[in-house]
Amino acid sequence: MAWPIDGIMRRFRFRLAGLLRLREQLERAARRDLATAMGVVSGAEQRLQAATAGLSECERLGVGGDAAAPLARALAKGLARHRLRVQNELRAAHAQLDRARGDWVERRRDERTLDMLRDKQREGWVRESEKKEQHELEELARGRTPAPARVEEPR
């Protein structure tokens, strides 16, 4: 590895590390929002299933000619209105879920882009360090004192 004059190898330093940390935080927040939106959709779907099951049961009981039939038909009308409201809530929840998913995908892409940039810069730094180290070893093998290696900071 590259050893400066004082004999200590310099560490890799990614200049955009602060931005990468911020992007990671934004991605985690977007992931939480996505999970929340998925929970809202799941809850609305469960309420819709319950309303549909109740409606079909009331319709089944409302067909008969017994004393409970008029009550079951009235309850079926109320459940039909409730089911319509839940369907509208479900549509809104799906729209919010789509927005949250899009936001998460965008945040994840931003974070991965910076990750790849950091990895690429680190690979370049490692190659450069190995090249300098090899040069110093060759100089030592020839019996000469190696010239101080100039270490450049990664960009």
Backbone torsions as a table, in degrees:
resi	resn	phi	psi	omega
1	MET	NA	167.3	-176.2
2	ALA	-76.9	126.2	-179.7
3	TRP	-114.8	119.4	176.8
4	PRO	-74.0	-175.3	-174.5
5	ILE	-56.8	-39.1	-176.6
6	ASP	-77.9	0.0	175.0
7	GLY	85.0	7.8	179.8
8	ILE	-108.3	129.5	179.7
9	MET	-73.4	136.4	178.9
10	ARG	-79.5	142.3	179.3
11	ARG	-82.2	155.1	174.6
12	PHE	-69.6	137.0	179.6
13	ARG	-132.3	118.6	178.1
14	PHE	-92.0	116.4	-174.1
15	ARG	-66.6	-22.5	-179.0
16	LEU	-101.1	23.7	-177.7
17	ALA	-60.8	-39.1	178.6
18	GLY	-63.3	-42.8	177.7
19	LEU	-65.4	-38.6	177.8
20	LEU	-63.0	-42.9	177.3
21	ARG	-61.2	-41.7	178.5
22	LEU	-62.8	-44.5	179.0
23	ARG	-63.3	-36.2	176.7
24	GLU	-64.3	-41.4	178.5
25	GLN	-64.7	-42.2	179.0
26	LEU	-64.0	-38.0	178.7
27	GLU	-65.6	-42.5	178.4
28	ARG	-63.3	-40.1	178.5
29	ALA	-65.1	-41.4	178.5
30	ALA	-65.5	-35.5	177.6
31	ARG	-66.4	-39.2	176.5
32	ARG	-64.1	-42.6	178.3
33	ASP	-61.7	-39.7	178.0
34	LEU	-63.4	-43.4	179.0
35	ALA	-63.8	-39.4	178.0
36	THR	-63.5	-45.4	179.1
37	ALA	-62.4	-38.2	177.7
38	MET	-64.9	-37.0	176.9
39	GLY	-65.4	-39.5	178.3
40	VAL	-64.1	-42.6	178.4
41	VAL	-63.2	-44.0	-179.9
42	SER	-61.6	-43.6	178.4
43	GLY	-62.8	-42.1	178.6
44	ALA	-65.5	-38.7	178.0
45	GLU	-64.2	-39.5	178.6
46	GLN	-65.9	-42.3	177.9
47	ARG	-64.2	-37.3	178.7
48	LEU	-66.1	-41.6	177.7
49	GLN	-62.7	-41.9	179.5
50	ALA	-65.3	-41.6	179.7
51	ALA	-66.2	-39.7	179.4
52	THR	-66.1	-43.0	178.7
53	ALA	-64.0	-43.0	178.3
54	GLY	-64.7	-39.3	179.0
55	LEU	-64.8	-44.6	-179.9
56	SER	-65.4	-36.1	177.4
57	GLU	-66.3	-42.9	179.1
58	CYS	-66.1	-39.3	178.0
59	GLU	-64.8	-38.7	178.5
60	ARG	-64.5	-42.2	-179.6
61	LEU	-75.1	-26.4	-178.8
62	GLY	-74.9	-16.2	-179.6
63	VAL	-74.3	-30.4	-176.5
64	GLY	-67.1	169.0	-178.1
65	GLY	-103.5	11.5	-178.1
66	ASP	-80.6	-177.7	-174.6
67	ALA	-69.9	-23.3	-178.6
68	ALA	-82.2	-11.5	-175.7
69	ALA	-61.0	-47.8	179.5
70	PRO	-62.7	-37.3	177.5
71	LEU	-65.8	-40.9	179.2
72	ALA	-65.5	-38.7	178.3
73	ARG	-66.6	-40.4	177.7
74	ALA	-64.8	-41.4	178.2
75	LEU	-66.0	-36.1	178.1
76	ALA	-62.9	-40.0	177.9
77	LYS	-62.3	-44.0	178.6
78	GLY	-64.0	-41.9	178.5
79	LEU	-67.3	-32.7	177.3
80	ALA	-64.8	-42.4	177.6
81	ARG	-65.1	-42.1	178.6
82	HIS	-61.8	-43.3	179.3
83	ARG	-62.0	-38.7	177.9
84	LEU	-63.1	-43.0	177.5
85	ARG	-62.6	-42.3	179.8
86	VAL	-66.5	-36.7	176.7
87	GLN	-62.3	-40.3	177.2
88	ASN	-65.9	-40.6	175.8
89	GLU	-61.4	-40.2	-179.7
90	LEU	-65.0	-41.6	176.7
91	ARG	-60.0	-45.3	179.0
92	ALA	-63.8	-39.1	179.1
93	ALA	-65.7	-39.3	177.2
94	HIS	-65.2	-38.6	177.8
95	ALA	-63.8	-42.8	177.6
96	GLN	-64.8	-38.5	177.8
97	LEU	-63.2	-42.3	178.1
98	ASP	-62.2	-41.5	178.0
99	ARG	-64.9	-43.8	-179.6
100	ALA	-64.4	-39.7	179.0
101	ARG	-65.0	-43.4	178.1
102	GLY	-62.3	-42.1	178.4
103	ASP	-63.7	-43.2	179.5
104	TRP	-63.6	-42.5	179.6
105	VAL	-61.5	-42.6	179.4
106	GLU	-63.9	-45.8	179.6
107	ARG	-63.9	-40.0	179.4
108	ARG	-65.4	-40.0	179.0
109	ARG	-64.1	-42.0	178.5
110	ASP	-60.9	-44.2	-179.7
111	GLU	-65.3	-43.9	-178.8
112	ARG	-65.2	-34.7	178.0
113	THR	-61.6	-46.2	178.2
114	LEU	-67.2	-36.4	175.8
115	ASP	-59.2	-46.0	-178.9
116	MET	-65.8	-38.8	177.6
117	LEU	-62.7	-44.1	178.7
118	ARG	-61.4	-45.1	-179.7
119	ASP	-62.4	-41.2	179.9
120	LYS	-65.3	-43.0	178.4
121	GLN	-65.8	-37.9	178.9
122	ARG	-65.8	-40.5	177.4
123	GLU	-61.3	-42.4	177.3
124	GLY	-63.5	-40.1	178.6
125	TRP	-64.4	-41.9	178.9
126	VAL	-63.8	-44.7	179.2
127	ARG	-60.9	-44.2	-179.7
128	GLU	-64.8	-41.3	179.3
129	SER	-64.6	-42.4	179.0
130	GLU	-65.0	-37.8	179.1
131	LYS	-65.0	-42.8	178.9
132	LYS	-66.6	-40.0	179.2
133	GLU	-64.0	-42.3	179.1
134	GLN	-62.3	-40.0	178.7
135	HIS	-62.4	-43.5	179.8
136	GLU	-65.2	-38.8	178.3
137	LEU	-65.2	-39.3	178.0
138	GLU	-65.0	-39.2	178.1
139	GLU	-64.8	-41.5	178.2
140	LEU	-65.4	-37.1	-179.6
141	ALA	-66.8	-31.2	178.3
142	ARG	-78.5	-8.0	177.9
143	GLY	89.3	10.3	178.9
144	ARG	-103.3	157.3	174.5
145	THR	-79.0	127.7	-178.1
146	PRO	-66.8	142.5	175.2
147	ALA	-69.1	143.9	179.3
148	PRO	-56.8	128.7	-179.3
149	ALA	-80.1	135.7	177.4
150	ARG	-89.0	119.1	-177.3
151	VAL	-100.2	124.1	178.0
152	GLU	-97.8	143.8	176.2
153	GLU	-74.3	140.1	174.9
154	PRO	-67.3	152.5	-179.0
155	ARG	-92.5	NA	NA
